[in-house]
Amino acid sequence: MPRSLHSPRPPAALLAALVPPPRPQRLVRLLVGLHLYGVGGALLLAADLGATPWDVLHQGLALRTGLSVGTWSIIVGALLMLLWIPLRQRPGLGTVSNVVLVGLSVDLTLLWLPDPHTLPLRIAYLAVGTAVTGAATGCYIGARLGPGPRDGLMTGLAERGLSLRAARTGIEVAVVAAGALLGGTVGPGTLLFALAIGPLAQVCIPRMQVPERQCPGSHCE
């Protein structure tokens, strides 16, 4: 008897759709990348020399509401996914994981990260945080399990006629301006991150991409 067209997909088929082979590599790179992205963001926040553009907004919202920076990262990420609907962007496992895990990682890292009391240590936090964030970007994007909510907004706008450069620049300028008005820290670290993240991602993503495995039928695990 043929299976009903409306019957639920078996768990194995659902897993294969969410996480194509090689699954362990993809999941490890996704989780490590998202955790390190939060660590990098926390280092930049602790340096107090200017946060990443989106963390300027999260920090400003945190100062106004009393909620943590990581909590606002999660809230903003979830709201951005709602904007994907009219833009017809499709989330993946990596998208949902990005919303939750980066914010948690930021807050957890800030709990144990020593406060830098000297300018050289703050500069070291800034440099290490920027480098870690670049490597983390290559790691989680290289897992190929779906873009982050902020990346999806950028590509969705680009598909509606804007160039990727115009979409990214417009979004990040608006985000930094809103965050600064709310009290978020804008400084040389913000500029350094904006200038460095593109080249760092360009170097890291090709080196950290999970290779596509070609295999017949459903024997690829």
C-alpha positions as CSV (number, residue, x, y, z in Angstrom):
1,M,0.0,0.0,0.0
2,P,1.5,3.4,-1.0
3,R,2.6,5.7,1.8
4,S,0.2,8.6,2.2
5,L,1.4,11.9,0.8
6,H,0.6,13.5,4.1
7,S,2.4,11.0,6.3
8,P,5.3,12.5,8.4
9,R,8.9,12.0,7.1
10,P,10.8,9.3,8.9
11,P,13.4,10.5,11.4
12,A,16.3,9.4,9.2
13,A,15.0,11.4,6.2
14,L,14.4,14.4,8.4
15,L,18.0,14.2,9.8
16,A,19.4,13.9,6.3
17,A,17.5,17.0,5.2
18,L,18.6,19.0,8.2
19,V,22.2,17.8,8.3
20,P,23.6,16.3,5.0
21,P,26.6,14.0,5.2
22,P,29.3,14.2,6.6
23,R,27.1,14.9,9.7
24,P,29.7,14.8,12.5
25,Q,32.0,17.2,10.7
26,R,29.2,19.6,10.0
27,L,27.8,19.6,13.5
28,V,31.2,20.0,15.2
29,R,32.2,22.9,13.0
30,L,28.8,24.6,13.5
31,L,28.8,24.3,17.3
32,V,32.5,25.2,17.6
33,G,32.1,28.1,15.3
34,L,29.1,29.6,17.0
35,H,30.7,29.2,20.4
36,L,33.9,30.9,19.3
37,Y,31.9,33.7,17.6
38,G,30.4,34.4,21.0
39,V,33.8,34.3,22.6
40,G,35.2,36.8,20.1
41,G,32.2,39.1,20.6
42,A,32.7,38.9,24.4
43,L,36.4,39.8,24.1
44,L,35.5,42.9,22.0
45,L,32.8,43.9,24.6
46,A,35.3,43.4,27.5
47,A,37.9,45.5,25.7
48,D,35.5,48.4,25.7
49,L,37.2,49.9,22.6
50,G,34.2,49.4,20.3
51,A,32.0,46.3,19.9
52,T,31.0,44.6,16.6
53,P,28.2,46.5,14.8
54,W,25.5,44.2,16.0
55,D,26.8,44.0,19.5
56,V,26.8,47.8,19.7
57,L,23.0,47.5,19.2
58,H,22.7,44.6,21.7
59,Q,24.8,46.5,24.3
60,G,22.7,49.6,23.9
61,L,19.5,47.6,24.4
62,A,21.0,45.9,27.4
63,L,21.9,49.2,29.0
64,R,18.3,50.5,28.5
65,T,16.5,47.4,29.7
66,G,18.7,45.5,32.2
67,L,18.7,42.4,30.1
68,S,22.1,40.9,29.1
69,V,23.9,41.5,25.8
70,G,23.5,37.8,25.0
71,T,19.8,37.9,25.7
72,W,19.3,40.7,23.3
73,S,21.4,38.9,20.7
74,I,18.9,36.1,20.9
75,I,15.9,38.4,20.8
76,V,17.2,40.4,17.9
77,G,18.2,37.2,16.0
78,A,14.6,35.8,16.4
79,L,13.0,39.0,15.3
80,L,15.3,39.1,12.2
81,M,14.1,35.6,11.3
82,L,10.6,37.1,11.1
83,L,11.9,39.5,8.5
84,W,13.0,36.5,6.4
85,I,9.3,35.6,5.7
86,P,8.6,38.5,3.3
87,L,12.1,38.1,1.9
88,R,11.4,34.4,1.2
89,Q,14.6,33.2,2.9
90,R,14.7,29.6,4.2
91,P,16.4,29.0,7.6
92,G,18.5,25.9,8.3
93,L,19.7,24.2,11.4
94,G,22.6,26.6,11.5
95,T,20.3,29.6,11.4
96,V,18.3,28.5,14.5
97,S,21.5,27.4,16.3
98,N,23.1,30.8,15.5
99,V,20.2,32.7,17.1
100,V,20.4,30.7,20.4
101,L,24.1,29.7,20.8
102,V,25.9,32.9,20.0
103,G,24.0,34.9,22.7
104,L,24.5,32.2,25.3
105,S,28.2,32.0,24.5
106,V,28.6,35.8,24.8
107,D,27.0,35.8,28.3
108,L,28.8,32.7,29.5
109,T,32.2,34.1,28.3
110,L,31.6,37.4,30.0
111,L,31.0,35.7,33.3
112,W,34.5,34.2,33.5
113,L,36.5,36.6,31.3
114,P,38.9,38.7,33.5
115,D,38.3,42.5,33.3
116,P,41.2,44.1,31.3
117,H,42.5,46.9,33.5
118,T,45.3,48.2,31.3
119,L,45.2,49.6,27.8
120,P,47.7,47.0,26.4
121,L,45.4,44.2,27.7
122,R,42.3,45.9,26.2
123,I,44.1,46.1,22.9
124,A,45.1,42.5,23.2
125,Y,41.4,41.5,23.8
126,L,40.4,43.6,20.8
127,A,43.0,41.9,18.5
128,V,42.3,38.4,19.7
129,G,38.6,38.9,19.7
130,T,38.6,40.1,16.0
131,A,40.8,37.2,15.0
132,V,38.7,34.6,16.8
133,T,35.5,36.0,15.3
134,G,37.0,35.8,11.8
135,A,38.0,32.1,12.4
136,A,34.6,31.4,13.9
137,T,32.8,32.8,10.9
138,G,34.8,30.5,8.6
139,C,34.0,27.6,10.9
140,Y,30.2,28.0,11.2
141,I,29.6,29.1,7.6
142,G,31.9,26.3,6.4
143,A,29.5,23.8,8.0
144,R,27.0,24.7,5.3
145,L,23.9,24.3,7.5
146,G,22.3,27.6,6.8
147,P,23.3,31.3,7.2
148,G,22.9,33.3,10.4
149,P,19.8,35.5,10.8
150,R,21.8,38.7,10.0
151,D,23.5,37.1,7.0
152,G,20.1,36.0,5.7
153,L,18.7,39.5,6.0
154,M,21.6,40.8,3.9
155,T,21.3,38.2,1.2
156,G,17.5,38.5,1.1
157,L,17.8,42.3,0.5
158,A,20.4,41.6,-2.2
159,E,18.0,39.3,-4.0
160,R,15.5,42.2,-4.1
161,G,17.9,44.3,-6.1
162,L,20.5,45.7,-3.7
163,S,24.1,44.8,-4.1
164,L,25.6,42.7,-1.3
165,R,27.9,45.5,-0.5
166,A,25.1,48.1,-0.3
167,A,22.9,45.7,1.7
168,R,25.6,44.9,4.3
169,T,26.8,48.5,4.6
170,G,23.3,49.9,4.9
171,I,22.3,47.4,7.6
172,E,25.4,47.8,9.6
173,V,25.5,51.6,9.5
174,A,21.8,51.6,10.7
175,V,22.6,49.1,13.4
176,V,25.6,51.0,14.7
177,A,23.8,54.3,14.6
178,A,20.8,52.9,16.6
179,G,23.1,51.1,19.1
180,A,25.2,54.3,19.6
181,L,22.0,56.3,20.3
182,L,21.1,53.7,22.9
183,G,24.5,54.0,24.6
184,G,26.4,51.1,23.0
185,T,30.2,51.5,22.7
186,V,31.4,52.7,19.3
187,G,35.1,53.1,18.9
188,P,38.3,52.0,17.0
189,G,37.4,48.4,17.7
190,T,34.1,48.8,15.7
191,L,36.1,50.2,12.8
192,L,38.8,47.5,13.1
193,F,36.2,44.8,13.1
194,A,34.3,46.3,10.1
195,L,37.6,46.5,8.1
196,A,39.0,43.1,9.2
197,I,36.1,40.7,9.2
198,G,35.7,40.6,5.4
199,P,39.3,39.7,4.7
200,L,39.4,37.3,7.6
201,A,36.3,35.5,6.5
202,Q,37.6,35.3,2.9
203,V,40.7,33.5,4.2
204,C,39.0,31.3,6.7
205,I,35.8,30.1,4.9
206,P,37.5,28.2,2.1
207,R,39.9,26.5,4.5
208,M,37.1,25.4,6.9
209,Q,34.4,24.4,4.5
210,V,33.1,20.8,4.9
211,P,33.8,19.1,1.6
212,E,30.7,17.9,-0.3
213,R,30.7,14.1,-0.3
214,Q,29.6,12.4,-3.4
215,C,28.1,8.9,-2.8
216,P,25.4,6.7,-4.4
217,G,22.0,6.3,-2.9
218,S,21.7,6.7,0.9
219,H,24.9,5.0,1.9
220,C,26.8,8.2,2.8
221,E,27.0,8.7,6.5
